Amino acid sequence: MHAILHDLRLAGTAPSTDFNLLVNQTTQLVSALARLRQYALAQSGPITLDIMCHGFESHNDFVHQRTVLDGIGGGGLQLCRENLRHLNVQHFGELDSVVSTITVYACSAAETAPGYEGTSRDGQRLFQEMAHYTNARIRAADATQWYWRRRRAIVAGGVIDFAGWDGNLYEFSPDGTVMMVESHALGAPR
């Protein structure tokens, strides 16, 4: 079975699947994760989960004391009221062993720019921790992800379609292993 956790601040409508959980800036992260756990436990085995939201990027390079044209990511996810950061990723332990794979569709989520290793903007470490707490494989990319919204007469706003990855796609295993599984040229809006 498959579920999508969609933060509505990412414009568009999530694709139809077995279970769509819509959240926003008023939804508590622990409540959303509890609902996903409840859904997963009602299934015959572990589910797969897509997370669709914005990733935090900044044009301020604090390590090198400069402003950069391309944003530096790895600062967490705009997910629920609290957002997802290093300081609250342990809440994903609610999904321990009920989710097999989590795919994160968010800009620069897995980026760790030079000099940011071990900081609050270390996207690789964030997803290593998520994999540890969930006992699941996590997939996330290190570049801005472009998407478009397919229009359907019955869906206002259009259905979100990422149509492919930009940058490097990483897979994070519960044992701490990080592997780049795909590499793509940086794209432009599709």
C-alpha positions as CSV (number, residue, x, y, z in Angstrom):
1,M,0.0,0.0,0.0
2,H,1.1,3.6,-0.6
3,A,0.5,6.9,1.2
4,I,1.3,10.5,0.4
5,L,1.9,13.1,3.0
6,H,1.3,16.5,1.3
7,D,1.9,19.8,2.9
8,L,-0.6,22.1,1.2
9,R,1.9,25.0,1.0
10,L,3.3,23.1,-2.0
11,A,0.8,24.2,-4.6
12,G,-1.2,21.6,-6.5
13,T,-3.1,18.4,-5.7
14,A,-1.2,15.3,-4.8
15,P,-1.7,12.3,-7.1
16,S,-4.5,9.9,-6.1
17,T,-3.2,7.0,-4.1
18,D,-4.4,4.6,-1.4
19,F,-4.1,7.2,1.4
20,N,-3.5,10.9,1.0
21,L,-2.8,12.9,4.2
22,L,-3.1,16.6,3.7
23,V,-1.3,18.8,6.2
24,N,-0.5,22.5,6.6
25,Q,1.0,25.1,9.0
26,T,-1.6,24.3,11.7
27,T,-1.1,20.5,11.7
28,Q,1.1,19.1,14.4
29,L,3.8,16.8,13.1
30,V,3.2,14.2,15.8
31,S,-0.5,14.1,14.9
32,A,0.2,13.6,11.2
33,L,2.7,10.8,11.9
34,A,0.3,9.1,14.3
35,R,-2.4,9.1,11.5
36,L,0.1,7.6,9.1
37,R,1.1,4.9,11.6
38,Q,-2.6,4.1,12.2
39,Y,-3.1,3.7,8.4
40,A,0.0,1.6,8.0
41,L,-0.9,-0.8,10.9
42,A,-4.3,-1.4,9.2
43,Q,-2.5,-2.8,6.1
44,S,-1.1,-6.2,5.6
45,G,2.5,-5.1,5.8
46,P,4.8,-2.0,5.6
47,I,3.7,0.8,3.3
48,T,5.6,3.1,1.1
49,L,5.3,6.9,1.7
50,D,5.9,9.9,-0.5
51,I,6.4,13.3,1.3
52,M,5.6,16.3,-0.9
53,C,6.5,19.7,0.5
54,H,9.0,22.5,0.2
55,G,12.6,22.1,1.3
56,F,14.4,25.0,3.0
57,E,17.0,26.7,0.9
58,S,18.9,29.9,1.6
59,H,21.0,32.3,-0.5
60,N,23.0,33.3,2.6
61,D,26.2,31.2,2.8
62,F,27.1,31.6,6.5
63,V,30.1,29.4,6.4
64,H,31.8,31.4,3.6
65,Q,30.3,34.7,4.5
66,R,28.7,35.5,1.2
67,T,25.5,35.6,-0.8
68,V,25.1,32.9,-3.4
69,L,22.9,32.8,-6.5
70,D,21.9,29.2,-6.2
71,G,20.3,28.5,-2.8
72,I,22.0,26.2,-0.3
73,G,19.6,23.5,0.9
74,G,19.6,20.8,3.5
75,G,17.9,23.1,6.1
76,G,14.9,20.8,6.6
77,L,11.4,20.5,5.3
78,Q,8.4,22.8,5.4
79,L,6.2,20.1,6.9
80,C,3.4,20.7,9.4
81,R,3.5,23.4,12.0
82,E,6.9,22.6,13.4
83,N,8.7,21.9,10.1
84,L,11.1,19.0,10.0
85,R,14.5,19.7,11.3
86,H,17.3,17.9,13.0
87,L,15.9,18.8,16.4
88,N,12.6,17.0,15.8
89,V,13.4,14.2,13.3
90,Q,13.1,11.7,16.1
91,H,9.3,12.0,15.9
92,F,9.6,9.9,12.7
93,G,10.2,7.0,15.1
94,E,6.4,6.8,15.1
95,L,6.8,5.1,11.7
96,D,9.4,2.6,12.9
97,S,8.9,-0.7,10.9
98,V,5.5,0.3,9.4
99,V,7.0,2.1,6.4
100,S,9.5,0.4,4.1
101,T,10.5,3.3,1.9
102,I,10.0,7.1,2.2
103,T,10.6,9.2,-0.9
104,V,11.0,13.0,-0.3
105,Y,9.9,15.3,-3.1
106,A,11.3,18.6,-1.8
107,C,13.9,21.1,-3.0
108,S,17.5,20.4,-2.0
109,A,16.4,18.3,0.9
110,A,19.5,16.0,0.9
111,E,22.0,18.7,0.1
112,T,25.1,19.1,2.3
113,A,27.1,22.0,0.9
114,P,30.8,22.1,1.7
115,G,31.4,23.4,5.2
116,Y,27.9,22.5,6.4
117,E,28.7,18.9,7.5
118,G,27.4,18.3,11.0
119,T,25.3,21.5,11.1
120,S,21.6,22.2,11.1
121,R,21.9,22.5,7.3
122,D,23.3,19.0,6.7
123,G,20.6,17.4,4.7
124,Q,22.5,14.1,4.4
125,R,22.6,13.7,8.2
126,L,18.9,14.6,8.5
127,F,17.9,11.7,6.3
128,Q,20.4,9.3,7.8
129,E,18.7,10.1,11.1
130,M,15.2,9.6,9.6
131,A,16.3,6.2,8.2
132,H,17.5,5.2,11.6
133,Y,14.3,6.3,13.4
134,T,12.0,4.7,10.9
135,N,14.0,1.6,10.0
136,A,13.1,2.5,6.4
137,R,15.0,3.5,3.2
138,I,14.8,7.2,2.5
139,R,15.2,8.7,-1.0
140,A,15.8,12.4,-1.4
141,A,17.7,14.7,-3.8
142,D,20.2,17.4,-3.3
143,A,19.0,20.0,-5.9
144,T,16.0,22.1,-6.6
145,Q,13.2,19.9,-7.8
146,W,11.0,21.4,-10.5
147,Y,7.4,20.2,-11.0
148,W,4.4,21.1,-12.9
149,R,0.7,20.8,-12.3
150,R,-1.3,18.8,-14.9
151,R,-4.8,20.3,-15.2
152,R,-7.8,18.1,-15.0
153,A,-11.4,19.3,-15.3
154,I,-12.3,17.9,-11.9
155,V,-9.1,19.0,-10.0
156,A,-8.7,22.7,-9.3
157,G,-5.0,23.7,-9.2
158,G,-3.8,20.6,-11.1
159,V,-2.1,17.4,-10.1
160,I,1.5,17.6,-9.0
161,D,3.9,15.9,-11.4
162,F,7.6,16.0,-10.6
163,A,8.3,14.1,-13.9
164,G,11.9,13.2,-12.9
165,W,14.7,14.1,-10.5
166,D,17.1,17.0,-10.7
167,G,20.6,16.7,-9.3
168,N,21.7,13.7,-7.3
169,L,19.2,11.2,-5.8
170,Y,20.4,9.5,-2.6
171,E,19.2,6.5,-0.7
172,F,19.7,6.4,3.0
173,S,19.6,3.1,4.7
174,P,18.7,2.4,8.4
175,D,22.3,1.1,9.0
176,G,23.7,4.6,8.1
177,T,24.8,3.8,4.5
178,V,24.3,6.6,2.0
179,M,24.4,5.8,-1.7
180,M,23.9,8.0,-4.7
181,V,21.4,6.0,-6.9
182,E,20.9,8.5,-9.8
183,S,22.5,11.6,-11.1
184,H,20.7,14.0,-13.4
185,A,21.5,17.4,-15.0
186,L,20.0,20.3,-13.2
187,G,16.7,21.1,-14.9
188,A,14.4,24.0,-15.4
189,P,10.7,24.3,-14.9
190,R,8.9,21.6,-17.0
